[in-house]
Amino acid sequence: MAFDTSYASPRQATVFFERRELVRLLSLYGRMVSAGEWRDYAIDGLSESAVFSVYKRSSEAPLYRVEKRPALARKQGAWAVIGQGGMILRRGHELEQVLRFFDKGRFKVVD
């Protein structure tokens, strides 16, 4: 019995990061690992989005997810930083603008 490809569902194109985007995400990851804040990461290419997840421990849920959703590029912006609870912490049209969320000095100790 031969496999007939006419009945197979067509493959959907997956969304993934471009090289310059991956370089920027991995440099941020390296900086945060050297600061002792992050320990692991995962990259997923899905049909609607590409996701870069970072973990404090690999056995837990991700601390942050950086998502690229091209369908929202003209509306809210293709890029988003999503927190552990699923809350969108930052959204924008440019990756650099969204990644400023992780800049040092953003969080300050209040007495």
RAMO-V139696 format. One record per pair of residues at least 6 apart in sequence whose ideal C-beta (glycine too) atoms are under 7 Angstrom apart, sorted by sequence separation. I is the first residue (numbers start at 1). GAP is how many residues later the second one is. If there is no record, write none. Layout:
# RAMO-V139696
i=(I & I)
gap=(GAP & GAP)
This chain:
# RAMO-V139696
i=(32 & 33 & 44 & 72 & 82 & 83 & 92 & 44 & 55 & 56 & 82 & 17 & 54 & 55 & 70 & 80 & 81 & 90 & 29 & 43 & 53 & 54 & 69 & 81 & 54 & 68 & 80 & 41 & 42 & 68 & 80 & 90 & 29 & 41 & 53 & 79 & 89 & 41 & 52 & 67 & 79 & 41 & 51 & 52 & 77 & 40 & 66 & 67 & 76 & 77 & 78 & 79 & 38 & 39 & 51 & 77 & 79 & 38 & 39 & 64 & 65 & 81 & 38 & 39 & 40 & 49 & 50 & 64 & 80 & 39 & 49 & 64 & 79 & 49 & 81 & 48 & 63 & 48 & 61 & 29 & 25 & 16 & 15 & 14 & 15 & 14 & 14 & 15 & 17 & 15 & 16 & 12 & 15 & 25 & 17 & 15 & 15 & 24 & 28 & 21 & 28 & 24)
gap=(6 & 6 & 6 & 6 & 6 & 6 & 6 & 7 & 7 & 7 & 7 & 8 & 8 & 8 & 8 & 8 & 8 & 8 & 9 & 9 & 9 & 9 & 9 & 9 & 10 & 10 & 10 & 11 & 11 & 11 & 11 & 11 & 12 & 12 & 12 & 12 & 12 & 13 & 13 & 13 & 13 & 14 & 14 & 14 & 14 & 15 & 15 & 15 & 15 & 15 & 15 & 15 & 16 & 16 & 16 & 16 & 16 & 17 & 17 & 17 & 17 & 17 & 18 & 18 & 18 & 18 & 18 & 18 & 18 & 19 & 19 & 19 & 19 & 20 & 20 & 21 & 21 & 23 & 23 & 25 & 27 & 29 & 30 & 31 & 31 & 32 & 33 & 33 & 33 & 34 & 34 & 35 & 35 & 41 & 51 & 53 & 55 & 71 & 71 & 74 & 74 & 75)
